[in-house]
């Protein structure tokens, strides 16, 4: 009986169609991108927090923009859109007016990071067993 490799199925909260087009079935590349996300998001998010705490709206918008790109590469296109909306608000609102949006962004970022951690380990396991 021939062993046929089946495709990796991403978590339902990720944009599977986008990821299929991005990675074209290359789960090794997907694993690398997810690993890079997990390495980079804490560093980039620290810039977001610092800018927010310092009430530096131009840097806050730029920092959220950087995170937006990272979320897109791992299939969180809905969170990418939320980041875009927040980034836009940085040019017309005060930090105080952004408070609830910021708290939502933190909540969504934490959830996304947790999901990507699980997906990264699933990809590692999948790639290790299908090498």
C-alpha positions as CSV (number, residue, x, y, z in Angstrom):
1,X,0.0,0.0,0.0
2,X,1.4,3.4,-1.0
3,X,1.8,6.1,1.6
4,X,0.1,9.2,0.2
5,X,1.0,12.4,1.9
6,X,-2.1,14.4,2.8
7,X,-2.1,18.2,3.2
8,X,-1.8,20.0,6.4
9,X,-5.0,21.6,7.6
10,X,-4.6,24.9,9.4
11,X,-6.6,26.1,12.4
12,X,-10.1,27.3,11.4
13,X,-9.4,30.8,12.7
14,X,-6.7,31.3,10.1
15,X,-7.5,32.2,6.5
16,X,-6.9,28.8,4.9
17,X,-7.4,30.0,1.3
18,X,-4.8,32.8,1.8
19,X,-2.3,30.4,3.4
20,X,-2.8,27.8,0.6
21,X,-2.0,30.5,-1.9
22,X,0.9,31.9,0.1
23,X,2.6,28.6,0.9
24,X,1.4,26.5,-2.1
25,X,1.5,23.4,0.1
26,X,5.1,24.0,1.3
27,X,4.7,23.2,4.9
28,X,8.4,23.5,5.6
29,X,8.2,27.2,4.4
30,X,5.0,27.6,6.5
31,X,6.9,26.3,9.6
32,X,9.7,28.8,9.0
33,X,7.2,31.7,8.7
34,X,5.4,30.7,11.8
35,X,8.7,30.3,13.7
36,X,9.7,33.8,12.5
37,X,6.4,35.2,13.7
38,X,6.8,33.7,17.2
39,X,10.4,35.1,17.3
40,X,9.5,38.6,16.0
41,X,6.0,39.4,17.4
42,X,7.2,39.9,21.1
43,X,9.9,42.4,19.9
44,X,7.5,44.3,17.6
45,X,4.7,44.3,20.2
46,X,7.0,45.8,22.8
47,X,7.4,48.8,20.5
48,X,3.6,49.0,20.3
49,X,3.3,49.0,24.1
50,X,6.1,51.5,24.5
51,X,4.6,53.9,22.0
52,X,1.1,53.5,23.6
53,X,2.5,54.1,27.1
54,X,4.4,57.2,25.9
55,X,1.4,58.5,24.1
56,X,3.4,58.6,20.9
57,X,0.7,58.2,18.3
58,X,2.9,58.4,15.1
59,X,5.2,55.6,16.4
60,X,2.2,53.7,17.7
61,X,0.7,53.7,14.2
62,X,3.9,52.6,12.6
63,X,4.5,49.9,15.2
64,X,1.0,48.5,14.7
65,X,1.6,48.6,10.9
66,X,4.6,46.3,11.4
67,X,2.6,43.9,13.5
68,X,-0.2,44.0,10.9
69,X,2.2,42.6,8.3
70,X,3.3,39.7,10.6
71,X,-0.3,38.8,11.3
72,X,-1.0,38.6,7.6
73,X,1.9,36.2,6.9
74,X,0.4,33.7,9.3
75,X,-3.2,33.9,8.0
76,X,-4.8,36.2,10.5
77,X,-6.2,38.4,7.8
78,X,-9.1,39.5,10.2
79,X,-6.5,40.7,12.7
80,X,-4.6,42.3,9.9
81,X,-7.7,44.4,9.1
82,X,-8.2,45.3,12.8
83,X,-4.6,46.5,12.9
84,X,-5.2,48.6,9.8
85,X,-8.3,50.2,11.4
86,X,-6.3,50.9,14.6
87,X,-3.4,52.4,12.6
88,X,-5.8,54.7,10.8
89,X,-7.3,55.9,14.1
90,X,-3.8,56.8,15.4
91,X,-3.8,59.8,13.1
92,X,-7.1,61.2,14.3
93,X,-7.6,60.1,17.9
94,X,-5.9,60.6,21.2
95,X,-4.4,57.7,23.2
96,X,-7.3,58.0,25.6
97,X,-9.8,57.6,22.8
98,X,-7.9,54.6,21.5
99,X,-8.0,52.8,24.9
100,X,-10.8,50.3,24.1
101,X,-9.5,49.6,20.6
102,X,-6.0,49.0,22.1
103,X,-7.4,46.6,24.7
104,X,-9.2,44.7,22.0
105,X,-6.0,44.6,19.9
106,X,-4.1,43.2,22.9
107,X,-6.7,40.5,23.5
108,X,-6.7,39.5,19.8
109,X,-2.9,39.5,19.6
110,X,-2.6,37.2,22.6
111,X,-5.2,34.8,21.2
112,X,-3.4,34.9,17.8
113,X,0.0,34.3,19.3
114,X,-1.4,31.3,21.2
115,X,-2.9,29.8,18.1
116,X,0.3,30.3,16.1
117,X,2.3,28.6,18.8
118,X,0.0,25.6,18.5
119,X,0.1,25.6,14.7
120,X,3.9,25.9,14.7
121,X,4.3,22.8,16.8
122,X,1.7,21.0,14.7
123,X,3.7,22.0,11.6
124,X,6.9,20.8,13.1
125,X,5.3,17.5,14.0
126,X,3.7,17.2,10.5
127,X,7.0,18.0,8.7
128,X,9.0,15.7,11.0
129,X,6.7,12.7,10.2
130,X,6.5,13.5,6.5
131,X,10.1,14.3,5.8
